[in-house]
């Protein structure tokens, strides 16, 4: 880990309540501030650093004024973005409620309100809603009436779909909608499945989520005096852990900080016994690795042998945990990191037989998407 990354990690630990002034000062003497600024911007964590600055954590450091100003501006943008997104989300949810459509608000806003006291620290880019697949057309029509559009160019050019979009909608697990108002842009992601592959994929056999994703057991958070439905703590933990591993490949210190805060605040309230009874071994392993990363990063206790066995992380390969841990400062979109994500998906299953099934499934997926069109 580079010195700039070490300084960021130690600063985030200070944010989490483990302030070590001596260590922070020593690390600051060895960093290039320009490189530090680049990493902070790339990881989208300027709000955390502005929060630390406001709480005098950097008072003994000779932090450049322009760096602090950059943090302040980014925090201001977070504040505005969150207010706009909250208002837009409430409008959509009111329409869903009016039409008696079940929904669950997931990820961004839910985590912000559960874990953070200040709106400027981080921002929610998307409005992520979990719905029933059978309600998709109704929700789609509500969004279209509000001025949203499906970004067909994105699906054709980036996702490279090779079938009519109407057919793609029927098979897909998530559809994105965008609304532009002058300089403003709102993004709504509708989801009814979290694996990210069609039902024939081996991942649907390996990871069983159905017992967790229910509409009859929910929690609520209050946003600007309006109650919004969210997952219960147990499902929230399962969802953020799987999303961090399976979709981000353990990349992003912001995501890890979210998880650390969530565990620090709610670990004693989470019914782990119900999770053990419900989760399969492969899902338990993802939860176990997430806890190991959070405990280590947040200077909490190490998992006991009994805990490791319960969470199915008692048989990790010699290099496996270090590989996951080394991903935290990587960025999305880089080819080498996309390869790393494929490796993670292969390593994740608990049993070797399931890993071999993932390799076989991945090869089929790559062949179908990269070669079929060329051979036709």
C-alpha positions as CSV (number, residue, x, y, z in Angstrom):
1,X,0.0,0.0,0.0
2,X,1.3,3.4,-1.0
3,X,1.9,6.1,1.7
4,X,-1.1,8.2,0.3
5,X,-3.3,5.1,0.7
6,X,-2.0,4.5,4.2
7,X,-2.8,8.1,5.1
8,X,-6.3,7.8,3.7
9,X,-6.9,4.5,5.6
10,X,-5.7,6.0,8.9
11,X,-7.8,9.1,8.3
12,X,-10.9,6.9,7.7
13,X,-10.1,5.0,10.9
14,X,-10.1,8.3,12.7
15,X,-13.5,9.0,11.2
16,X,-14.6,5.6,12.6
17,X,-13.4,6.6,16.1
18,X,-9.8,5.4,16.1
19,X,-7.8,8.7,16.0
20,X,-4.1,8.2,16.2
21,X,-2.5,11.7,15.9
22,X,1.1,10.5,16.1
23,X,0.6,7.9,13.3
24,X,-1.4,10.4,11.1
25,X,1.3,13.1,11.5
26,X,4.1,10.7,10.6
27,X,2.2,9.4,7.5
28,X,1.5,13.0,6.3
29,X,5.2,13.8,6.2
30,X,5.7,11.1,3.6
31,X,2.9,11.8,1.2
32,X,2.5,13.8,-2.1
33,X,-0.6,16.0,-1.5
34,X,-1.5,16.1,-5.2
35,X,-1.5,12.3,-5.3
36,X,-3.6,12.3,-2.1
37,X,-6.1,14.6,-3.7
38,X,-6.4,12.4,-6.8
39,X,-7.1,9.3,-4.8
40,X,-9.6,11.1,-2.6
41,X,-11.5,12.4,-5.7
42,X,-11.3,9.0,-7.4
43,X,-12.7,7.2,-4.3
44,X,-15.4,9.9,-3.8
45,X,-14.5,10.4,-0.1
46,X,-13.8,14.2,0.1
47,X,-16.8,14.6,2.4
48,X,-15.3,12.3,5.0
49,X,-12.1,14.4,4.9
50,X,-14.0,17.7,5.2
51,X,-15.8,16.2,8.2
52,X,-12.4,15.3,9.8
53,X,-11.1,18.8,9.0
54,X,-14.2,20.4,10.7
55,X,-13.6,18.2,13.8
56,X,-10.0,19.4,14.1
57,X,-8.4,16.1,13.2
58,X,-5.9,17.8,10.7
59,X,-5.1,20.8,12.8
60,X,-1.5,19.7,13.5
61,X,-0.9,19.0,9.8
62,X,0.1,21.6,7.2
63,X,-2.8,20.7,4.9
64,X,-2.9,23.1,1.9
65,X,-5.8,25.6,1.8
66,X,-6.7,24.5,-1.8
67,X,-7.1,20.9,-0.7
68,X,-9.5,21.9,2.1
69,X,-11.4,24.1,-0.3
70,X,-11.8,21.1,-2.7
71,X,-13.2,19.0,0.2
72,X,-15.6,21.8,1.1
73,X,-16.9,22.1,-2.5
74,X,-17.3,18.3,-2.8
75,X,-19.2,18.3,0.5
76,X,-21.5,21.1,-0.7
77,X,-22.2,19.1,-3.9
78,X,-23.0,16.0,-1.7
79,X,-25.5,18.1,0.3
80,X,-27.3,19.4,-2.7
81,X,-27.3,16.1,-4.5
82,X,-28.8,14.4,-1.5
83,X,-31.5,16.9,-1.0
84,X,-32.6,16.7,-4.7
85,X,-32.4,12.9,-4.7
86,X,-34.4,12.7,-1.5
87,X,-37.2,15.0,-2.8
88,X,-37.3,13.0,-6.1
89,X,-37.4,9.7,-4.3
90,X,-40.3,10.8,-2.1
91,X,-42.3,11.9,-5.2
92,X,-41.8,8.5,-6.8
93,X,-42.5,6.6,-3.6
94,X,-45.7,8.6,-3.1
95,X,-46.9,7.5,-6.5
96,X,-46.0,3.9,-5.8
97,X,-47.9,4.0,-2.5
98,X,-50.9,5.7,-4.2
99,X,-51.0,2.8,-6.8
100,X,-50.5,0.2,-4.0
101,X,-47.2,-1.0,-5.4
102,X,-44.8,-2.7,-3.0
103,X,-41.2,-1.3,-3.0
104,X,-38.1,-1.4,-0.8
105,X,-35.6,1.5,-1.0
106,X,-32.1,-0.2,-1.0
107,X,-28.5,0.8,-0.7
108,X,-27.7,4.6,-0.9
109,X,-30.4,6.5,1.0
110,X,-31.1,3.6,3.4
111,X,-27.4,3.4,4.4
112,X,-27.0,7.2,4.6
113,X,-29.9,7.5,7.0
114,X,-28.9,4.5,9.1
115,X,-25.2,5.2,9.4
116,X,-24.5,9.0,8.9
117,X,-25.5,12.0,10.9
118,X,-24.4,14.6,8.4
119,X,-25.8,14.8,4.8
120,X,-22.6,16.4,3.3
121,X,-20.3,13.4,4.1
122,X,-21.4,11.3,1.1
123,X,-24.0,11.3,-1.5
124,X,-26.5,8.9,-3.2
125,X,-26.2,9.0,-7.0
126,X,-29.0,6.6,-7.8
127,X,-32.5,6.0,-6.5
128,X,-32.4,2.2,-6.1
129,X,-35.8,0.5,-5.7
130,X,-36.5,-3.2,-5.2
131,X,-39.8,-4.2,-6.7
132,X,-41.7,-7.3,-7.7
133,X,-41.0,-8.3,-11.3
134,X,-44.8,-8.5,-11.9
135,X,-45.1,-4.8,-11.0
136,X,-42.3,-3.6,-13.4
137,X,-44.7,-2.4,-16.2
138,X,-46.8,-0.4,-13.7
139,X,-43.6,1.2,-12.2
140,X,-42.2,1.8,-15.7
141,X,-45.4,3.7,-16.7
142,X,-45.2,5.8,-13.5
143,X,-41.6,6.8,-14.3
144,X,-42.3,7.5,-17.9
145,X,-45.2,9.8,-16.9
146,X,-42.8,11.6,-14.6
147,X,-40.4,12.4,-17.5
148,X,-38.0,9.4,-17.2
149,X,-36.6,7.6,-20.2
150,X,-34.8,4.3,-20.6
151,X,-31.3,5.1,-21.9
152,X,-31.4,2.8,-24.9
153,X,-28.0,4.0,-26.2
154,X,-26.4,2.8,-23.0
155,X,-27.9,-0.6,-23.3
156,X,-27.1,-0.9,-27.0
157,X,-23.5,0.5,-26.9
158,X,-22.2,-0.3,-23.4
159,X,-24.2,-3.4,-22.4
160,X,-24.2,-4.5,-26.1
161,X,-27.5,-6.3,-26.1
162,X,-28.1,-8.3,-29.3
163,X,-31.8,-8.8,-29.0
164,X,-34.8,-6.5,-29.2
165,X,-35.0,-4.4,-26.0
166,X,-38.6,-5.5,-25.2
167,X,-37.2,-9.1,-25.1
168,X,-34.2,-7.9,-23.0
169,X,-36.6,-6.3,-20.5
170,X,-38.3,-9.6,-19.9
171,X,-35.0,-11.4,-19.2
172,X,-33.1,-8.7,-17.3
173,X,-33.0,-8.3,-13.5
174,X,-32.5,-4.6,-13.4
175,X,-33.6,-1.7,-15.6
176,X,-32.2,1.9,-15.4
177,X,-34.3,5.1,-16.0
178,X,-32.9,8.6,-16.5
179,X,-34.5,12.0,-16.3
180,X,-32.7,15.2,-17.2
181,X,-33.8,18.7,-16.1
182,X,-31.3,21.3,-17.4
183,X,-28.1,20.5,-15.6
184,X,-29.8,18.0,-13.2
185,X,-29.9,14.3,-13.9
186,X,-31.9,11.7,-11.9
187,X,-31.2,8.0,-12.2
188,X,-33.6,5.3,-11.0
189,X,-32.6,1.7,-10.9
190,X,-35.5,-0.8,-10.6
191,X,-34.4,-4.3,-9.4
192,X,-36.2,-7.5,-8.7
193,X,-33.1,-9.8,-8.5
194,X,-29.6,-9.3,-7.2
195,X,-27.5,-11.9,-8.9
196,X,-27.2,-10.1,-12.2
197,X,-27.5,-13.1,-14.5
198,X,-30.4,-14.9,-16.0
199,X,-32.2,-17.6,-14.0
200,X,-30.3,-20.4,-15.8
201,X,-27.0,-19.1,-14.4
202,X,-25.1,-21.2,-11.9
203,X,-25.1,-18.2,-9.5
204,X,-28.8,-18.6,-8.9
205,X,-28.2,-22.1,-7.6
206,X,-25.1,-21.2,-5.6
207,X,-26.5,-18.1,-3.9
208,X,-30.1,-18.4,-2.6
209,X,-31.6,-15.0,-1.7
210,X,-35.3,-15.8,-1.9
211,X,-35.7,-16.2,1.9
212,X,-34.2,-12.8,2.6
213,X,-35.9,-10.6,-0.1
214,X,-39.4,-10.4,1.3
215,X,-42.1,-7.6,1.3
216,X,-43.8,-8.7,4.4
217,X,-40.9,-8.1,6.8
218,X,-39.6,-4.5,6.5
219,X,-38.2,-1.6,8.5
220,X,-38.9,2.1,7.9
221,X,-36.7,5.2,8.0
222,X,-38.1,8.8,8.1
223,X,-36.9,11.1,5.4
224,X,-38.1,14.7,5.7
225,X,-41.1,13.5,7.8
226,X,-42.0,10.8,5.2
227,X,-41.7,7.2,6.1
228,X,-39.8,5.1,3.5
229,X,-39.7,1.2,3.5
230,X,-36.3,-0.4,3.7
231,X,-34.9,-3.8,4.4
232,X,-34.6,-5.1,8.0
233,X,-31.1,-5.0,9.5
234,X,-30.4,-8.7,8.7
235,X,-31.3,-8.3,5.0
236,X,-29.5,-5.0,4.8
237,X,-26.3,-6.6,6.0
238,X,-26.7,-9.5,3.5
239,X,-27.4,-7.1,0.7
240,X,-24.6,-4.7,1.2
241,X,-22.1,-7.6,1.8
242,X,-23.1,-9.3,-1.4
243,X,-23.2,-6.1,-3.4
244,X,-19.7,-5.1,-2.1
245,X,-18.3,-8.6,-3.0
246,X,-20.2,-9.6,-6.1
247,X,-20.7,-6.3,-7.9
248,X,-17.7,-4.2,-6.7
249,X,-15.2,-7.0,-6.1
250,X,-14.4,-5.5,-2.7
251,X,-13.3,-2.3,-4.4
252,X,-13.8,1.2,-2.9
253,X,-12.9,2.4,0.6
254,X,-16.2,4.3,0.7
255,X,-18.2,1.0,0.5
256,X,-16.0,-0.5,3.2
257,X,-16.5,2.5,5.5
258,X,-20.3,2.2,5.0
259,X,-20.1,-1.4,6.1
260,X,-17.8,-0.6,9.1
261,X,-20.2,2.0,10.3
262,X,-23.2,-0.3,9.8
263,X,-21.6,-3.1,11.8
264,X,-20.3,-0.8,14.5
265,X,-23.7,0.7,15.0
266,X,-26.0,-2.4,14.5
267,X,-24.0,-5.5,15.1
268,X,-25.6,-6.0,18.6
269,X,-29.1,-5.6,17.0
270,X,-28.7,-8.0,14.1
271,X,-30.2,-11.4,14.6
272,X,-27.3,-13.5,13.3
273,X,-29.0,-16.7,14.4
274,X,-31.7,-16.1,11.9
275,X,-29.1,-15.4,9.2
276,X,-27.3,-18.7,10.1
277,X,-30.5,-20.6,9.7
278,X,-31.4,-18.9,6.4
279,X,-28.2,-18.4,4.5
280,X,-26.5,-21.1,2.4
281,X,-22.8,-21.8,2.9
282,X,-21.7,-19.6,0.0
283,X,-23.6,-16.6,1.2
284,X,-22.3,-17.2,4.7
285,X,-18.8,-17.1,3.3
286,X,-19.4,-13.6,1.7
287,X,-20.8,-12.4,5.0
288,X,-17.8,-13.8,6.9
289,X,-15.2,-12.2,4.6
290,X,-17.1,-8.8,4.9
291,X,-17.0,-9.1,8.7
292,X,-13.2,-10.0,8.6
293,X,-12.5,-6.9,6.5
294,X,-14.6,-4.6,8.6
295,X,-13.2,-5.9,11.9
296,X,-9.6,-5.5,10.7
297,X,-10.1,-2.1,9.1
298,X,-12.0,-0.8,12.2
299,X,-9.5,-2.2,14.7
300,X,-12.2,-4.5,16.1
301,X,-11.6,-8.0,17.4
302,X,-10.5,-10.8,15.1
303,X,-12.9,-13.6,14.4
304,X,-12.6,-16.6,16.6
305,X,-12.2,-20.1,15.1
306,X,-15.8,-20.9,16.0
307,X,-17.0,-17.7,14.3
308,X,-14.9,-18.5,11.2
309,X,-16.5,-21.9,11.0
310,X,-20.0,-20.5,11.5
311,X,-19.4,-18.0,8.6
312,X,-17.6,-20.6,6.4
313,X,-14.3,-18.7,6.2
314,X,-12.4,-21.5,7.9
315,X,-11.1,-23.0,4.7
316,X,-9.7,-19.9,2.8
317,X,-6.9,-20.5,0.3
318,X,-3.5,-19.2,1.6
319,X,-3.6,-16.0,-0.6
320,X,-7.4,-15.6,-0.7
321,X,-8.0,-13.1,2.1
322,X,-5.0,-10.9,1.2
323,X,-6.3,-10.8,-2.4
324,X,-9.7,-9.5,-1.2
325,X,-8.1,-7.0,1.1
326,X,-5.8,-5.7,-1.6
327,X,-8.8,-4.6,-3.7
328,X,-10.0,-1.8,-1.5
329,X,-8.2,1.1,-3.3
330,X,-8.9,-0.2,-6.8
331,X,-11.2,1.7,-9.1
332,X,-14.2,0.4,-11.2
333,X,-13.8,0.2,-15.0
334,X,-10.1,-0.8,-15.3
335,X,-9.6,-3.9,-17.3
336,X,-7.3,-5.6,-14.8
337,X,-9.9,-5.0,-12.0
338,X,-12.7,-6.5,-14.2
339,X,-10.5,-9.6,-14.5
340,X,-10.0,-9.5,-10.7
341,X,-13.8,-9.4,-10.2
342,X,-14.1,-12.6,-12.3
343,X,-11.4,-14.2,-10.2
344,X,-13.3,-13.2,-7.0
345,X,-16.6,-14.7,-8.4
346,X,-14.6,-18.0,-8.9
347,X,-13.0,-17.9,-5.5
348,X,-16.2,-16.9,-3.6
349,X,-18.0,-20.3,-3.4
350,X,-17.2,-22.4,-0.4
351,X,-16.9,-25.8,-2.2
352,X,-14.4,-26.5,-4.9
353,X,-17.1,-28.2,-7.0
354,X,-19.1,-24.9,-7.1
355,X,-16.0,-23.0,-8.1
356,X,-15.6,-25.3,-11.1
357,X,-19.2,-24.7,-12.0
358,X,-18.6,-21.0,-11.9
359,X,-15.6,-21.3,-14.2
360,X,-17.7,-23.4,-16.7
361,X,-20.6,-20.9,-16.5
362,X,-18.2,-17.9,-17.0
363,X,-16.7,-19.5,-20.1
364,X,-20.2,-20.1,-21.5
365,X,-21.1,-16.5,-20.8
366,X,-17.9,-15.1,-22.4
367,X,-18.4,-17.3,-25.4
368,X,-22.0,-16.3,-25.9
369,X,-21.3,-12.6,-25.5
370,X,-18.0,-12.3,-27.3
371,X,-18.1,-14.9,-30.1
372,X,-21.6,-15.8,-31.0
373,X,-22.3,-12.5,-32.6
374,X,-19.1,-12.7,-34.6
375,X,-19.7,-16.2,-35.8
376,X,-23.3,-15.5,-36.8
